[in-house]
Amino acid sequence: MFFHKKELMSAVRVDEANPRFAQLLLEQFGGATGELTAALQYWVQSFHCENAGIKDMLQDIALEEFSHLEMVGQLIEMHTKNVDQTEAYKSTLFAVRGVGPHLLDSQGQAWTAAYINEGGDVVRDLRADIAAEAGARQTYEELIKLAPDMGTKKTLQFLLTREISHTQMFMKALESLGKLTDPMFGNIPPDSTVDLYFNLSTNGKDERGPWNSEPTFKYIADPAPKG
């Protein structure tokens, strides 16, 4: 059961409408890294999460993402309202689709459920969620750089901040499961090659680091195929 409260999670203000920027904002409405994708991803993941606390967290964050979708939609609406006679408007997707948000990305590609990343394992899902938040944060950062007015920048700053908050929550959830830094999950154990590092890029100097050094990894300098 859902209830919709008729007020935005955070104030949305646009100082001057800019339909070209509104087209860029579509990336966070109907794009791969957008709020609809995040909301549906976390909501679907919650259905098969057996940990009651993490299930509740996923549902809380999913509903917050729907609130963010509402904010982005309001931004797009305000940036396209009453400017349909301008040349800037005529050069955008809105000239064909009409004002306001649409389930498209900034290039006009329709939203698809293929954007949603869920797989029935809570550890796998939480790691996918951290990546999703990183992608959304990066998009918001670029949008803030391009935002034409301070009102829009402030709204986008709030949305960027919440992406970081969600990342922290997902990391804490993984930590509570003992899986924040443990790469192994699932029921089938790996074979004996799990701790081998194969040096397959041999042009130039071979670099070494904790990802290919003892005591965790055995460095194989010449991983020639064995018959």
N, C-alpha and C positions, 0 to 999 in steps of 0.2 A: 504494500500500500504506500502511495506517495502523496505528499501534500506539498503544494507550491506556495511559498511565501512571496507575496507580491512586492518585494524590494530586492535590490541588488546586494550582493555580498559586500561590495565596496563601491564607492561612488565612481561613476563614469562621467567624465567631462571632456568635451571636444571644443577647443577654442575657435577653430576654423575648419569647416568641412573640406576634405581632400579625398575625392573619390579614387584617385590613383593609389593613394596609401590604403584606402579601404580594400582595394583588390589584393594588396599584399597581406592584409589582415585575414583574408579568407584562408590563408595557410593554417591559421589556428582555429578555424571554424570547421572547414571541411577537408583539411589536409591530413597527411599521414601522421604528423606530430601534433595534431590539433586536440582540442579539448573533448570533442565527441569521441575520438578514438580512445583517449585515456579513460573517459567515463565508462564506456562500454567494456573496455578491457578489464578494468578493475572489478566491475560489477559481475561480469561473467566468471572471472577467477574466484570470486567469493563463493560461488555456488558449490565448488568442489574443494573448498578449504575446510579441513576438519578441525583446525586449531581455532577455537572460539574467539580468542582475542584478535588474531590476525584476520579472521573473517570479518569481524566488526570493523577493524581498521580499513580493510579494503572497501567495505561498503560506505564508510564515512568519507573516504577519499574520493570514491566514485561519485558520490552525490555532490561533493565540493567541486569536482570537475564539471558536472552539469551546471553548477553555479557560475563557473568560469566561462563555460560556453555561452551562458546568458549574457555575461559581461562583454565578451568579444562580439556577440551578435549585436548588442546595443552600440558598441563602438562603430561597427560597420554601418548600422542604420544611421547613426548621427553623421558619419562621414559621407553618406550618399543622399541624405534628405535635402530636398529643395535645390539640388544642383543639376538636375537632369537636362537643363538647357545649355550647360557649359561644355566647352570643348574638352575639358579634362574628363568629364563624365562620359562623353561620347567615345573616348579612346579606351574605355574599360569594358570588362565583362558585363557590367551593370547596364550598359546601353542595350544589350540584348535580353538579359535576364530580369531587369528591373532593380529597383532600389532594395537595400537591406541585405542580410546575409543569405547565402545559398550553400548547399552542400557540395561545394567545389573548393579546390585549392586555388592558389594564386594564378595558376596557369590554365584554369578552367577544367581540370581533371576532376571527374565526379568522385565523391567519397565512396570507399568500398570497405566491406568488412574484412578484406584481406589485410588491412592495416593492423587489425587486432592481433596481439601476440599473447596467446594463452595456451597452456599445455597440460593441465591436470596435475601438476606437481608444484607444491607451494614454493619450494626453493627455486625451481626453474622459473616460476612466474614472478617471484620477487626480483630476481636478477633481470628479467625482461623489463620489469617496471622501473628499475633504476635507470636502465638504458633509455626507456621512454621519457622519463623526466629530464634526462640529460639532453635529449633531442629537442624537447619542448623549450627548455631553458635557453638553448643555443638560438632557437628561432626567435624567442622573445628578445634576446640580447640584440640580434640584428635588427629587429623591428624597432627597438628603442633608438638605435643609432639613426634610423631613417624617419622616425616619427616627426611630423611637421609642427607639432604644438605641445606645450607643456602639459595640458590636460591629458592628452593621449599618452604621453610619456609616463605620467604618474600612474595611470591605470595599468599600463604594461609593466611598470616596475613592481606593482603589487602582484601581478600574475607571475612574473619571473620569480619573485621571492617565494611564492607558494610552491613552485616547482622544487626549489631547494628544500623547503620544509618537508615535502613528500619524500624526497630522496632520503633525508635523514630518518624518517619514519620507516621506510622500507629497509634501510640498513640496520636499524635497531631491531626490526622484526627478524631479519636474517641472523643477527647476533644472538637473539634470544633462542634461536634454534641451533646455535653452534655452527652456523654455516656461512658466516660473513666472509671468512677467508678460506674455507674448506671447499675445494673444487669438486669433491666427490659427493654425489647424492644419487638416490635411486637404489635399486635392489641387486643389480648385477655388478660384481666387483670387476675392476679393470685387470688387464693381463700384465705381464712382467715388463712391458715397454712403457709403463706409465711414468717412470722417472728418467726416461732417456730424452736427451735433447739432440736432434739431428741437425748438424751444420750443413744446410743445403744451399745457402747463398754464399758462394766462395769468391766473389769479385771484391777486391780490396781487402782491407783489414777486417779480421774477424773480431767482433765486439763480444765482450763478456760482461755478465751481470748476474744478479740473483736469480734470473729466469733460466739460466743455463749453466749454473755452477754448483759444485758441491757445497753443502751435503745433500741438497735436495735433488739435483739433477746430475746424471752422468753425461758428460759432453762427448758426443760421438763426432769426431772430426771428419771421418770418411765413412759415411753410412752407405757403403757399397752394398747392392742387393746380394743377399745370400741365397743360393739355390735351394 
